Each structure stands twice: as structure tokens, then as C-alpha cells.
Amino acid sequence: MKPFKKLSAIAAPLPMINVDTDVIIPKQFLRTIKRSGLGKSAFFDIRYNEDGSEKPDFVLNKPAYRNAEILITGANFGCGSSREHAPWALLDFGIRCVIAASYSDIFYSNCFKNGILPVILPQAQIDELMKEAEENPGAPIEVDLEKQVVTRGNKFSFPFEVDSFRKHCLVNGLDDIGLTLQKEAHISSFEKDTKSKRPWI
Amino acid sequence: MKPRTLFEKIWDDHVVHRTDDGTCVLYIDRHLVHEVTSPQAFEGLRMAGRKVRKPEATLAVADHNVPTYDRSLPIKEEESRIQIETLSKNCAEFGITLFDMKDKRQGIVHIIGPEQGFTQPGMTIVCGDSHTSTHGAFGALAFGIGTSEVEHVLATQTLIQKPAKTMRITVDGKLSPGVTAKDMILAIIGKIGTAGGTGYVIEYAGEAVRSLSMAGRMTMCNMSIEGGARAGMIAPDEVTFKYIKGRPMAPKNDNWDKAVEYWRSLNSDDGAKYDVEVALKAEEIPPLVTWGTTPEDIVPITGAVPSPADFTDPNKKKSVERMLEYMNLKPGTKMQDITIDKVFIGSCTNARIEDLREVAKIVEGKKIAGTVEAMIVPGSGLVKEQAETEGLDKIFIASGFDWREPGCSMCLGMNSDQLKPGERCASTSNRNFEGRQGRGGRTHLMSPAMAAAAAIKGKLTDVRDL
């Protein structure tokens, strides 16, 4: 996993609430057995017309936002299905950071496993960021995970909270399976204990 | 010891290791695997040279992609076929039990787990699927995970987690005739909102919940995720034990007695504290349908399509405008004046034998409307077999329903069962998202009884009037 320390990038505004994982990556793209290549299908139904041409109004089709690496969006982003194809599609498109007031639990967790930082900020700050991204499309926003702050030059500086373990893994690009396997002795001992306490398991 | 909730008891019994910041390595008792969210996890194991730690704790089945037409025919869609074959290869390579398409135990992953007795109270159960919350109906801690976590469970039989907050939702009283577990959970989602349960594990309690069969309890817990909660649970009782006893993977002999003794301890203690308490009265819940594209957008069947002006939050207002346009609905239209094109009875929410019996009661001796195409997709091969033993298939076919092979089918439309653009569907599934059942398709969620009534009338219908 690619570490995430600090990012200075264009932010695309997607002012919709409850963007579900079916919208982020529709079902027909879940038939893949790979993690890669989903970027071109991200937001498929709201990004392309039926004939395959681009919808010019969709934010990621607009020239100013095509290279966006940050997505600013409405509350409850990533709700619905557990499909990790959603963060895979975002990452493959080039999105490394999402900023919203809230996320679904599973999507939120899936982001961290893939080197994407989901930042949570109060709605009032999201509204401000959204306005800024709409009015000054080319100007980058800075997201610093180590310092836990979102900034835009001298204009604003919004601190955010993040779980310390998740931050540690993301900043260092760590594979958490490897970390858990270091606790093998604990797992074995738990299993032995279960055999006597709950032998039917 | 301080009084604990059901969630806290199960959590405490599964902590393998806890660090100072509260992060836990949590032991996972049971793992369900399907074809869509697992290939990349197995590939990850292979790349890292890792094994499956405890293959007997995992059960695999193909359900999302399987065709619901004649199983003797080859699968038409190449990618679906590859994904299903990949699951078979992975299970063979890593020593995991698989119910393949020819096995009559095959079916929707959340239907077969309970059906086989694989799902039991007090367990931690996960699956790369958000509707894993279904298994919480047995008093298990069951939740959906992503593919990276599927890989983590395969490799370590654990997950890294922090405890969730707890919410108790109590539904007192008795449900009125024509009102079901589906209406109860839709009412709850309407009340707490689609993100109301985010960060929480919900425990359902109260007389109306306690009175439900296991099928009804599963319907409720299944849709916890539509209210944002990763897990929903109901304390186990005699109804639960009776359901499990004698199932193929249930505990036997001495182990059964030991298990039941342990299961009886899985009640929230008197005085246990929840972070949030919510209460509803069963008598106040009517048959409900959704009008929008999130499951919180509910309205009584006797009601009308709302207007953006009915909402105060500016973001919701904007979202309502978009939903009305997508759903092609005008504010003020009576729900019962909305005509439908398709009916889908199935999904992990409502494809159990009890659901099919409900439908049969309503459609027996009647024909579906000439303008409607309707399909019934049983939840598993065993549900199908049971329905056929009871002669339900004959009732359905005589009424004009398509009687299909088991799978997820048009709940998410990964196979060829899909809505066409603009088609409107009365569906017993769990999600009415834009494009969920097919690009441009319009979904109204409801109970099996209400979907059956809609099939007969060709429009959304109050089942109590039939």
C-alpha cells in the first residue's frame, strides 16, 4: 500500500448526500477478479451518457477537475454495499483523499486499506471547502495526515481527527495482516481457550 | 461486574488482544465467502505466500452472479462464469467448503448460513457483504467487511476492530394485520435515517420483535445496514434454539447442551447502558413503501409522494428534487395511483420459505395484472425444494409469476435479471438506490405481502384491502 503523508492537489466538489457505492461503481463492474482498472468506470451512471459519451456537467468530466486527487462531497458518502471496488475505483481514477461530514462504516474502513484518506470535517467547513473548490477550481488544497489538518494557503486551516492505529498504518503504508500475524501466539492461545470454553465452535 | 449489553458480552468473549488505544484483535468464529468480493483476497494470499488459517471456519457459495434460469445451460456472461469458476478454484486450492451451483444447498449467502446451522448465537460472523447483519437475528455479532478484511480473516481468523457504540431500538406492542417485519424495519430506518446507525451496533428489543419468527428477525437485522448500522442483533431465545436444533452444522449431543447453556447467558443485563435508545409503537406502523432512492424515504401505502418543501435541511431538499426526477414522481401523487412494470420477490431480505408462503396466500387463485412481469427467486435450493413440496410453485406459476433458481438476482442485477431504463418495480429487496436494479430502473421497497398485492393490481396497493 502506498503511504499517505501529505497531499497537495486539486479538489473536485460533488455536492450530493448519500452517494452510495452503487453510484461510485455500478454492479456490472464487480465481475472483475482484479483490483485494478476500475477508474474509467467510477461514477459510471452519472459520468457517462447511455451512448458512452461523457456528461459534460459531471464534475470529473470538467477540464479543471479531471486531475483532481481530492473529492469533497456530502454526508454519508459510500453508504450501501461493502464492495471494496468503490475505493479501488476512486484510487484507480486518481482520488487519494475524500473529504465529507460522514461516511458509511464499511467504506470508511475500506479506504484506509487502500491508501485513501477519508477526512471527516463539520458540515459548515465542508460547505466552505465546497464553495472554494467551485470558485477556484485550479488552486490546490493541502491535506496533511501527519499534522491532521486541511489547509488552503492562508485562507483556512481545518484540523481533523483520525484513529491513531489507522493513521499509523496509512502514514507508513503498512499491511495490517503482517501486523496481526505478529500476534500469532495470542491467536493460538485464544483458540485453545475457545476449545474448552465453547467446544461447539 | 458492571451490567453488559448483548454486544459487549460477545465482544468481550472474542478479544484476542487489546492495545492501550482500545484497538482490538477480534477473533472471528465464522466466515462466509461469495464470488464477488473474494477473488482479490485469495489472490492477495497467493501473492504473499499465506495460507488460510482455519479453512473449516469458512463456508463459500456463489450467489451474486449466478443465473436464475436453467442451471444446465452454460452461463452466458463470460465474466460471471470466470468469477464463479475462480471461486471454485480458490476453494479447492485453500481447502474451503463450497456449495456450487449444482448443489441444492446453494443459495444466497445470508440464507444458507442460518439454514445450515452454520450461524449460531454468540458467534462473531463476517462476510464480504454488507447484509451480513442478517445473522445478528440469532444473537450473533455479524457484520459486513471489505475484501482486504476478507483476506485478513482468511489469513488470521481475526479482524482489527474498535468496539462500536450501542443503540437499542425497542418496538413495543403488537403489529397490526397486514404489517410485517419488513414494515417494522422500514419504519425504523425512516425514523433514524439512512445514516442514523453509523458507528453503532443496533439491538432490537420489545414485544413486537420478540414475537417474530426467525425469518422476520432476519429480515429486520438484514436491513440494519440500510440504517447505517454495520450490525443489528436480537437476543437469542427458545425461538432461536428451536430453529437451530437438528440443522446439519448445529452443535450435537453434549455440545448442544453446553451451547444452549451459554446461549441463554446472551441477554443484555438489567441496567446495561446503551449510547442511544429509540422506541417505536408497533400499533402505529402501517404497511410502508419507499418513494425515493434511499431506504429512509418511506411513506404509508395510504399516503402520497412528498414535496421538497416538506423538508427543512437544504441538502436533503436538493436530494429530494433529484430523487423525484429520477423516480419520475410528482409531489402529492397518491402512492396507490403509481403503476408498476415489474415485481421482484426475493433477496437476502425476503426470500425465505415464510416469505413465499405469505405471497402464496395472497396470490392463490388470482392472476397478476396483464401489464406486469413478476418473478419469484427463492433464497436457496432448499427453500425452492420446500416451496415445491408445499405446492407453492404451482400457485405462483398459475398466477403468472416466473419461478426461478436461487440467487441474489434482481436485488442488485449483477446477472441478467435487471430493470430496463424507466421501468418501475415493486421489490422485496433492501436497496432502492439509483440504478441498483438496472440503470434507470425505479425501485419501491416493500414487504412480500405488499409486493404480491402490487403484482395482482398492477400498481402499488394496500394489502389490507385485498
Contacts between the chains, C-beta under 8 A, distances in Angstrom:
chain1	res1	chain2	res2	distance
A	15	B	315	7.9
A	15	B	318	7.8
A	16	B	319	6.9
A	16	B	322	7.6
A	17	B	315	4.9
A	17	B	316	6.9
A	17	B	319	5.3
A	18	B	194	6.0
A	18	B	195	7.6
A	18	B	294	5.2
A	18	B	319	6.7
A	20	B	294	7.9
A	20	B	431	7.7
A	20	B	433	4.8
A	20	B	434	8.0
A	22	B	412	7.8
A	22	B	431	7.2
A	22	B	433	4.6
A	22	B	434	7.2
A	22	B	435	6.0
A	22	B	436	5.2
A	23	B	433	6.9
A	23	B	434	6.2
A	23	B	435	7.2
A	26	B	435	5.8
A	26	B	439	7.3
A	27	B	412	5.2
A	27	B	413	5.8
A	27	B	414	4.7
A	27	B	436	7.9
A	28	B	414	7.3
A	30	B	36	5.2
A	30	B	64	7.6
A	30	B	414	6.4
A	31	B	36	7.6
A	31	B	65	6.6
A	31	B	77	7.3
A	31	B	79	3.7
A	31	B	80	5.6
A	31	B	82	7.7
A	31	B	83	5.5
A	31	B	414	7.0
A	32	B	79	7.1
A	32	B	83	7.9
A	33	B	39	3.8
A	33	B	40	7.0
A	33	B	43	7.3
A	33	B	82	6.6
A	33	B	83	6.0
A	33	B	86	5.2
A	34	B	39	7.9
A	34	B	40	6.9
A	34	B	43	7.9
A	35	B	40	5.1
A	35	B	147	8.0
A	45	B	434	6.8
A	45	B	435	4.8
A	45	B	439	5.7
A	50	B	421	7.6
A	50	B	439	7.8
A	74	B	315	5.9
A	75	B	195	6.7
A	75	B	315	7.1
A	76	B	194	6.3
A	76	B	195	4.1
A	76	B	198	7.2
A	76	B	228	7.2
A	79	B	194	6.3
A	79	B	195	6.7
A	79	B	228	6.9
A	79	B	294	8.0
A	80	B	130	6.7
A	80	B	225	7.8
A	80	B	431	6.3
A	80	B	433	6.2
A	81	B	129	7.8
A	81	B	130	5.3
A	81	B	412	7.7
A	81	B	431	7.9
A	82	B	37	6.8
A	82	B	128	6.1
A	82	B	129	5.8
A	82	B	130	4.3
A	82	B	144	4.0
A	82	B	145	6.3
A	82	B	146	5.7
A	83	B	36	7.5
A	83	B	37	6.6
A	83	B	146	7.7
A	84	B	37	6.9
A	84	B	40	7.5
A	84	B	128	7.8
A	84	B	146	3.9
A	84	B	147	4.1
A	84	B	148	6.3
A	87	B	146	7.9
A	102	B	195	6.0
A	102	B	198	6.3
A	103	B	198	7.7
A	104	B	195	7.4
A	104	B	198	6.4
A	104	B	228	6.5
A	105	B	164	8.0
A	105	B	198	5.9
A	105	B	199	6.4
A	105	B	228	7.4
A	105	B	230	4.7
A	106	B	130	6.1
A	106	B	144	5.5
A	106	B	145	6.9
A	106	B	146	6.2
A	106	B	230	6.4
A	109	B	145	7.8
A	109	B	146	6.5
A	109	B	149	7.3
A	110	B	146	3.8
A	110	B	147	8.0
A	110	B	148	6.9
A	113	B	146	6.4
A	113	B	148	3.6
A	113	B	149	7.2
A	114	B	148	7.2
A	163	B	21	7.9
A	163	B	23	7.7
A	163	B	162	7.0
A	164	B	21	5.3
A	165	B	19	7.4
A	165	B	21	6.3
A	165	B	23	4.6
A	165	B	160	7.2
A	176	B	152	6.6
A	176	B	160	5.7
A	177	B	48	7.4
A	177	B	50	7.3
A	177	B	151	6.6
A	177	B	152	5.2
A	177	B	155	5.1
A	177	B	156	6.4
A	179	B	160	7.8
A	180	B	25	6.0
A	180	B	152	6.7
A	180	B	155	7.8
A	180	B	156	4.6
A	180	B	158	5.9
A	180	B	160	6.4
A	181	B	155	7.0
A	181	B	156	6.2
A	183	B	16	6.9
A	183	B	17	5.3
A	183	B	25	5.7
A	186	B	16	5.1
A	186	B	17	4.6
A	186	B	25	6.8
A	187	B	16	5.6
A	187	B	25	7.4
A	187	B	27	7.4
A	187	B	53	7.8
A	187	B	156	6.5
A	187	B	157	6.6
A	187	B	158	6.1
A	190	B	16	4.5
A	190	B	27	5.5
A	191	B	27	7.7
A	191	B	54	7.9
A	191	B	157	7.7
A	194	B	27	7.3
A	198	B	13	7.9
A	198	B	122	7.5
A	198	B	258	7.9
A	198	B	259	7.6
A	198	B	262	6.4
A	199	B	255	5.8
A	199	B	258	6.5
A	200	B	120	7.6
A	200	B	251	3.6
A	200	B	255	4.0
A	200	B	256	7.5
A	200	B	258	6.5
A	200	B	259	4.5
A	201	B	29	5.4
A	201	B	123	7.2
